[in-house]
Amino acid sequence: MYEERRGYRWKLAVRLDNSFQFLIEPAVKIVEGFSANRSTFMSWVAGLVDADGTLYLANDQRYARISFTIANENLEVLRSISRILGVLGYHTNGPYLAYSAGTTTPYGITYKNDLWRLFLQRSGEVQQLLQELPIRHSERILQKELASSLTLPTRWAEVEVQVREMRKAVEAERDEFRELAEQAYLAKRTPVHEKDRV
């Protein structure tokens, strides 16, 4: 698909069977239900991280700092996640308001509802939590592998090149998918007789 000011993107529709019936329940109820089983809860959190999470590897006073956030419009869901992670031994910050409803970002995203962010900022705890999260998103996997490989404390100079190379790889993959989306979109809109000429 093509979106004004956002470019070409893939849109995916999925037909779900009855095993996904739980999604009809209120989101907070789902979170609380998953909390009864650590593995199930961590799998669910991993899905949120894949979809709406950001893993940061940053320079903090010349040392590498690892942190991540989960963004969501449902404040109560993030509060529940924070509470459950606390019970499991993790320290979170927030949730904090990231964008108010009606705000348009520099990327052209306009939020219909408030967007909240929950933070995990203790590098060692982030490493520990990453080991429990079965992350599937290719970008997050690269970030997880690099973040997990660090022996803390690590000087930023020791990891800066790796972080830069990882970002380049992620950007190259993003550009490739964008190009494929553009080609697929334009192919559907090219009249048959023009395709024959090409």
C-alpha distance (Angstrom), angle and dihedral (degrees) to the residues before:
residue distance angle dihedral
M1 . . .
Y2 3.79 . .
E3 3.81 122.9 .
E4 3.78 123.3 -170.1
R5 3.84 110.9 -107.6
R6 3.84 90.9 2.8
G7 3.79 100.9 66.9
Y8 3.78 128.3 -150.3
R9 3.78 119.2 -10.5
W10 3.78 139.9 168.4
K11 3.79 118.3 -113.0
L12 3.79 118.9 -161.9
A13 3.81 128.6 -164.0
V14 3.79 120.1 -168.9
R15 3.81 131.1 -168.1
L16 3.81 109.3 -140.7
D17 3.79 127.2 -155.2
N18 3.81 125.6 -139.8
S19 3.81 92.5 -82.0
F20 3.83 85.8 78.6
Q21 3.81 92.8 55.2
F22 3.82 89.5 110.6
L23 3.82 88.1 73.8
I24 3.80 88.8 73.9
E25 3.81 88.9 66.7
P26 3.83 119.6 91.0
A27 3.82 109.1 -82.9
V28 3.83 95.1 -119.1
K29 3.81 90.3 53.4
I30 3.81 89.6 52.2
V31 3.82 91.6 51.7
E32 3.78 92.2 48.8
G33 3.81 90.6 48.3
F34 3.80 92.2 51.8
S35 3.80 91.9 48.9
A36 3.82 90.7 74.5
N37 3.81 89.4 74.1
R38 3.81 118.0 45.1
S39 3.81 94.6 -154.8
T40 3.82 93.0 49.1
F41 3.80 91.5 46.6
M42 3.81 92.3 49.4
S43 3.81 90.8 48.8
W44 3.79 89.6 52.6
V45 3.83 91.8 47.8
A46 3.83 88.9 48.9
G47 3.81 88.4 57.1
L48 3.80 89.8 53.2
V49 3.81 91.0 47.8
D50 3.83 90.4 49.6
A51 3.81 92.1 49.3
D52 3.79 105.4 31.0
G53 3.78 106.9 8.1
T54 3.77 133.2 104.3
L55 3.79 123.8 -156.4
Y56 3.79 114.1 -157.3
L57 3.80 128.9 -157.3
A58 3.78 105.1 -177.0
N59 3.79 144.3 163.1
D60 3.81 108.9 -103.8
Q61 3.80 109.9 180.0
R62 3.83 91.3 -35.6
Y63 3.80 94.3 -47.3
A64 3.80 128.0 100.4
R65 3.77 113.0 -106.0
I66 3.80 123.4 -164.6
S67 3.78 121.2 -159.3
F68 3.75 139.1 144.2
T69 3.76 141.8 -161.8
I70 3.78 136.0 -153.2
A71 3.80 115.7 -150.2
N72 3.79 124.2 -156.6
E73 3.78 140.0 153.6
N74 3.80 91.0 -136.8
L75 3.80 106.0 84.0
E76 3.80 93.5 -173.5
V77 3.82 91.7 55.0
L78 3.81 90.7 54.5
R79 3.81 90.8 46.6
S80 3.81 89.5 52.4
I81 3.80 91.8 48.5
S82 3.80 89.9 49.2
R83 3.81 91.8 50.5
I84 3.82 93.8 47.4
L85 3.81 93.2 46.0
G86 3.81 87.2 50.8
V87 3.81 90.7 54.7
L88 3.84 87.8 50.2
G89 3.82 90.8 54.3
Y90 3.81 102.5 -96.4
H91 3.81 125.8 125.6
T92 3.80 117.2 -139.5
N93 3.79 133.2 -177.1
G94 3.77 123.3 -142.7
P95 2.90 143.3 -40.9
Y96 3.79 90.4 -125.1
L97 3.78 128.3 -177.1
A98 3.81 108.7 -103.0
Y99 3.82 100.7 173.7
S100 3.79 130.5 6.6
A101 3.79 120.2 -133.8
G102 3.82 109.8 -82.5
T103 3.81 94.4 28.8
T104 3.81 116.4 134.3
T105 3.80 116.5 -152.1
P106 3.84 124.6 -142.9
Y107 3.84 85.9 -101.7
G108 3.80 91.2 61.4
I109 3.82 97.0 -105.5
T110 3.80 112.4 142.8
Y111 3.79 114.7 -162.4
K112 3.79 116.9 -138.9
N113 3.81 90.7 -168.5
D114 3.79 135.4 27.6
L115 3.82 112.7 -78.5
W116 3.81 117.2 -142.5
R117 3.81 130.9 -165.7
L118 3.78 130.2 -151.8
F119 3.82 115.8 -158.8
L120 3.80 134.3 -153.2
Q121 3.80 105.7 -170.5
R122 3.80 109.0 164.4
S123 3.82 104.1 102.4
G124 3.80 95.7 -148.5
E125 3.80 92.0 49.2
V126 3.80 91.4 48.1
Q127 3.81 89.2 53.8
Q128 3.80 90.3 49.0
L129 3.81 93.4 47.4
L130 3.81 92.1 47.3
Q131 3.82 88.4 59.6
E132 3.82 88.6 58.5
L133 3.81 96.4 46.3
P134 3.84 116.1 87.0
I135 3.80 92.7 -148.9
R136 3.82 116.9 -171.4
H137 3.83 105.6 177.8
S138 3.82 108.0 106.4
E139 3.82 94.0 -135.4
R140 3.80 92.5 48.9
I141 3.82 90.5 47.5
L142 3.83 90.6 56.5
Q143 3.80 90.5 47.2
K144 3.80 92.2 46.2
E145 3.81 92.4 50.8
L146 3.79 92.9 50.0
A147 3.82 94.7 43.1
S148 3.81 91.8 47.2
S149 3.80 92.5 49.5
L150 3.81 93.9 60.4
T151 3.78 120.2 102.8
L152 3.79 104.5 -145.9
P153 2.93 129.8 -97.8
T154 3.80 93.3 40.4
R155 3.79 122.8 171.2
W156 3.80 112.2 -121.0
A157 3.81 90.8 -128.5
E158 3.83 88.7 63.3
V159 3.81 93.7 56.6
E160 3.82 105.0 25.5
V161 3.82 95.2 95.1
Q162 3.82 91.5 48.9
V163 3.81 91.3 50.2
R164 3.80 91.0 49.2
E165 3.83 92.2 48.9
M166 3.80 91.0 47.8
R167 3.80 91.1 52.0
K168 3.81 90.3 49.9
A169 3.81 90.5 51.8
V170 3.81 91.2 49.3
E171 3.82 92.0 48.1
A172 3.82 91.2 48.3
E173 3.81 91.0 52.1
R174 3.82 90.7 47.4
D175 3.81 91.3 50.5
E176 3.80 91.1 48.5
F177 3.81 92.2 52.8
R178 3.80 90.5 46.0
E179 3.81 90.5 52.0
L180 3.81 91.7 48.3
A181 3.81 89.7 49.5
E182 3.81 90.6 50.9
Q183 3.81 92.0 49.6
A184 3.82 92.4 48.2
Y185 3.81 91.9 46.6
L186 3.81 94.4 48.5
A187 3.83 92.7 44.1
K188 3.81 89.8 58.8
R189 3.79 91.1 51.7
T190 3.81 98.5 45.1
P191 3.83 111.5 101.5
V192 3.82 114.0 -117.4
H193 3.83 94.5 -115.1
E194 3.84 90.4 54.0
K195 3.82 90.7 51.2
D196 3.81 89.0 54.1
R197 3.81 90.2 55.6
V198 3.81 93.7 53.0
